[in-house]
Amino acid sequence: MSKRAIIIVMDSAGIGAMDDSYLYGDEGSNTIVNTAQAVGGLRLPHLQALGLGNLADIEGVPAVDKIKGAAGIMLEKSKGKDTTTGHWEMMGIILDHPFPTYPQGFPKELIREFEKRIGRQTLGNVVASGTEIIKDLGVQHMETGFPIVYTSADSVFQIAAHEEVVPLEELYRYCLIARELLQGEHNVGRVIARPFIGQTGAFVRTSNRHDFSLLPPENVIDLISASGQKVAGIGKIYDIFAGKSIDATQHIDSNRDGLEKTIQTIADEEFDGLLFVNLVDFDQQYGHRNDVQGYARALEEFDSYLSQVMAAMKSEDILFITADHGCDPTTSSTDHSREQVPMLVYGQQVKADVMLPVRSSFSDLGQTVAEYLGVKAEGLPGESFYSLIKEERA
C-alpha cells in the first residue's frame, strides 16, 4: 500500500494574531474567528469534528469532546507574512529577513531597466489592488500596449495585461525578464503575471495567472523527491517552489476545482510521497477584497468537500490541513495579516483526540511529513510531531 502525506493549505486562513503582529500593523487580526463573528456564525461540521473549534472560540463551531484526529496551532518563525514565506517554512526554509517590499513603488532605475529589456514602456508602478488598477489603467493599456506594473504590501512585482493586447506567452516572457532582473537587494518573493480580459468598465482577471518565484534552497520537497518518492502539486505549489522537485502539477481555476482535483488524485492515483495542495480563493478572491461573506462561503464550501476528501483517502494516507498566513477580511487592511495557523491531522494512521502542543515553527510540519515518509531531514529546522499523532498498532 502506498504511503502518502497530503497537505491542504487554506491560503490565508489564519486563526489569531502572532505575538509580534504589532510589528506588521496586524494587532487583533484573526481571520477565521473574526469572519465567523461577522457573519453570525459558520457551519463547518467536518472541520469541527477535526478539532478546529478546540483551537479558538469560533462562533458556530464549538469545541468537540473527542477530536477525530489531532489538532493544534503553528507559529511562524520566519520574518514576513506572505505565501512564499509561509509555504517555504512548512518545508524547512526559515527566512531571517523578509523579502523586500516597495510601498512607494519600485525604484525608477529598476523600472527603466525593465522597460529597456522588454522593449516598451510601462504603466503604473504603484501599490494597488489588482482589480482597481485594471479599472484605472486598463483603457490606457489597451490604447498603448504598455503593460501595467504594480505591487502590494507583499513582496511582489505584478504585471497586468489584456490577453488580446499582450498574448499570454509574451506576458510570461516579461515576467521571466523581471524575475531575472529582480535579484540581490531586489529579490522579491514573486513576480506574478496578471492577465485580464473584457471591455472598458468590465475588465476581469483570468485564471491564467502565473507566479514566478525565487528558486528555494534545499528543503523537504527536494529530499522526498530525491528519495524516489513522488511530489505532486495542485494549485500554486509548483509556482511557489519554482517547479523545483515537483514531479507533477495541476492548475486550478477555483477552490472547488482544486478540491475536485484533490479528491480525484487521492482516489485514482497510487504513489508513495507527498500531495501538496494550495487553495487560493480564500486569499485572492475574498481576503484581499475584504469580502467577509465570500470568505465565510469559501470556508463552508471547503468543509462541504472535506468529507469527500476523507472518504477518498487510503489506509496509509495522512491528511494535514493548515494555512500559510492570515488575510482578515474584517479589518480595514486588504493585505495579509501576521497570524498563527491551524494544524488539523486526520487518517487511519493518526491517533484520535490529540491536542498538539503549540508548534514553534511551520517547519514542524515538514519534519513530520519527512518522518512519516521515511525521509531523513536532519539538516533542516523543525521538530517532528509524528510520535504524538502516530496510531499505535496492536
N, C-alpha and C positions, 0 to 999 in steps of 0.2 A: 504494500500500500504506500502510495506517495505521501511524503511528509511536507506539508505546505504551511507557511505563515502568510496570513492575509492581513494587510494593513489598509484600513479605510480612513482617510483623512477628511473630516468635515471641515473644509477650508474656512478658517476664521471662527469656529465655534468655541471660543474661549469660555471659561467658567469662573472668572474672577480676576481682578487686578493683581499683578505681581507687587511685591513689597517695594520694588524700585519703579513702579509705574509713574510716580511723580516726575521722574527724570524725563519722561516721554509725554507728559501732559495728559496722562490717562487715568488719573485717580477716579475711582468709582466705576470704572468700566467693568461690565460683566455681561458678556454677550448673551448667553443663554438665559441667565436669571432675569436680566432686565427686559429681554424680549418677552419672556413668559409673563412677567408682571404687566407689561404694556398692553398685551392683548387679552388680559383677563384669564390667563392660564393656557397651558399647552396640553395636548393629548399625545403622549409618547409611551404607549404601554410596553413596547418591546425594549426601548432604552431604559424605561423604568425598571423592568424585570432584570436588566443587566446592571442596575445599581446607580443610574445617573442621578436619581433623586436622593441617593445616600451621600452624594458629594457636595450638595448645596441645597438651599431652600428654594426649590423651583416650583412656582405656582402651577398646580395641575399635575405635578409629577412628584408625589410624595415618596419618601423612603420606603423600601420593602423590608420585610422581616428577614428574608433569605435571598441573597443575590444569586442570580443564575449565572455564576461565574465569578470573576474578580473585578474590582473597581478601585480606582484611585485617582490621584491628581499628579500631574507632572509639571515641574517648574522649568523655565527656560534659563540656561546658564549663559548662552551667547548674548552678545550685545546686539540689540535690534529687535524688530517685531514684524519681519516680512516673511513671505512664503519661502524664499530660498533659505534664509537663516533657519527657520523652523524645521524644514524638511532635512536640511543638511545635518542639523544637530541630532535629529532622530537616528541618523545613520552614522553618528560618531564624529562629526566635524563641529567643533566649538569655536566660534569666532570671538576673538578678544577685542575686536573693534568692529563697529557696524560698517556696512557698505556705505559709500558716500551718497549724500543726498544734495539736492540743489533747489533750496527754497526760493532762490532768486533767478532760477533758470540756469542753463549751462553757460560756462564762460564763452565769450564771443569768439575767441581764437579757436576754441574747440568746434564750435558750430561752423566757422569759416572753413576749417579743415575738412569737416564732414561734407559740406557743400562742394568743396573742391573735388573730393573723392567720388561723389555721386554725380557730379556734373550739372547740378542745378541748385537753385536757391531753396530755402525752406521757409515755412510759416510758423508762427507761434513762439517756441522756446519759452514757455511759461509753465507754472504749476497750474494744472487744470483738471477738471473732471473730464473723462473721455467722452461722455455723451454731450457735455456742454461745449467742448471745444470744436466738435464737428458741426454743431449748430452755428457757432460763431464764425468759423473759418472754412466750413465746407464749400460754400459757394466760391470763395476766392480760390480755394484749392482747385476746384473744377475748372475755373477760368484760366488758371496759370499752370496747372500741373505740378505745382510745388508741394511736396509732402509736408504734413503738419508734424512738428516735433514738440513734445511736451513731456512733463514729468509729474510727480506727485510727492507726497510725503515719504514714499518708499524710494528705494534706490533703483530707479527705472529710467530708461531712455525709451520713450514710446514714439512710434512713428505711425501716424494715421494717414490713410489714403483710400480714395474711392476705387473700387475694384475695376470700374470701367475707365478710369483715368490712368491709374498705375496698376498694371497687371500684378497678380499675386507674386509671381516669381521675381518680378522687378522689386516689389516691396520687400520680399525676403532678402534679396540681394543687398538692398540698402541696409537692412538690419545686420547682415553679416559684415558689411563695411563698418558699421557703427561698433559692432562687437569687437572687431579687430582694433579699432581706434581707441575704445574705452578700456584702457589697461592702466596699470600703475596707480597713480593717485586718483584716476577717474574710473576705477574698476567697478562700475555699477553692477548690482546683482543680476539685473536682467535688462536686455534690450527686447522690446515687445513690438511685434507687428500688429497694428490695429486697423484692419481693413473694414470698410463700410460700404453700403450701397444706398440707393434711394435718390430722391429728388429734393430740391430745396424745401426746407421745412419738414421733411420727413426722412432724414438720414437715419439709418440704423446700422449698428455694428454687426458684423457677421461672425460665424463660428470659425472662420479661417484665421483667427488669432494664432500667433506662434511666438513662443518665448525662446530667446537665445541667452542662455545662462553662461556664467563662467564655468570653466572646467573644474569640477570639485577635486580636492585632494583624495587620497585613498580613504575608503570608507567601507561600511558593512556590505553595501551592494557589490563592490568590487570583490570582496572576499567570498561572498556567496557564489558569484559568477565564476570566480577562479577555482572554486571547489568542484565545478562541474554541474552545479545546480542552476536552474533557470531563474531569471529575474524578469517578470512581466509587469509592465506599467499600463495603467488605464488613466486617461486624463492627462494632466500636465506633468506627470512624473518624468517622462522622457526629457521634456524641456528643462525641468528643474535641475536635473543631473547631467545636462548637456549630452544626453544619449550614452554616457559612459557606463559600460557594463550592463546596459538594459538590453535584454535579448529579444524582447517582443513588446510592441506598444500598440495601443488602440486609442485613437482620437475620439472625443465625445462632444456632443452638441449641448448637453444639459446634464444636470444631476440624474434625471430619470434615465437618460441614455447611458450614463456611466454605471448606474446601478443595474440596469438590464444586462449590460455587457459583463459586469462583475458576476452576476448570477449565472450567466451563460458560461463564462470561463470556469467558474468553480465547478459547475455541473458537468461540463463536457470535456474539459481538458485534465489530463493527469500528468503531473510533473512534480519533482522534488524542487523546492525552492520558495521564492517569495513572489506574491502577487501584491503589488503596491498601487493603491487607488487614490486619486485626488478628485474630490467633488467641489468644483469652484463656484457654483452658483450662489452658495451661501454668501460668499465674499463679493464676487464680481457683480452679481445681479441685485443683491439686497443690502449687504453691509455697507458697501461704498455709496449706496444711494439712499441710505437711511430709510429703507423701506421695511418698517417693522413688521407689517402684516405679511409681506412677502417672505421675510426671514422665518417667521413663525410657520407659514405654509411649507417652506422648504424643510424645516425640521420635522414636521408631521409627515411630509411626503417620504423623507428618508426613513422614518420609523415604519411607515406602511410597507416599505420594501424589505425591511430588515428581517422579517420572518421568512421571506423567500431566500435571502442570503443564507440564513442559518440552516434552512431546510436543505439547501444545495450542498452544504459542507459535508465532506467525508470524515471518517472517524479520526484521521490523523491531521486534520486541519485545525489551526488555531486562529481565531479572528481577533484582531486588535482594532478598536475604534478610538480615534483621537482627533486632535486638531493641531494646527501649526502656529496659531496666534489668535487674537480676537479681532473683531470689527463690529463693535457695539452699535447697532442701528438706532439706539435710543438717545445717543449723545449728539451734541452739536457738530462733532467732528465726523468727517466722511472717510477718515483714514483708519488704518489698522490700529488696534489697541494692544498694549503690552499686558498680556494675560497668561495665567496658568491654563492648562488644558486638561480635559478629562482623559482617562485611560480606562476603557472597558474591554474586558477579555472574555472570550467565550469559546467553547469547544469541548468535545468529549474527553480531551486530554487535560482539561482545565478543572481544577478543584472548585467546587461551589462555595458560595458565601465567604469570599475572601475580600477583606478590606485591606488594600495595599498601603503601606506607609508612603507618605509623600515622597515622590521621586525628585531628587535634586537636579536632575537634568533630563531633557528629552532623550539623551543618548542611552539611557537605561533601556529604552525600547529596542534600539538596535542590538545591544548586548544580549537582550532576552531572545530576540529572533535568532541571532547567531548561535546562541547556546542550543536552542531548540533544533536548529538545522544542523548541528554538529560542526559548526564553523568556529575556529579559534580567532578571536578578535582582541587578543591580549594587548596589542599596541594602541588600541583606541580607547577613548574615555567612556565612562558609563559603568553601571553596575547592574548585572542581570537580576531580574526578579523571577526568573523561571522556577527556581526552587520553591518559591512561595505559592505559585499557582499550579504546580505540577500535580496532576491526579495520581495518587499512589495506587498502583495496581496490586491486587491480591496475589 
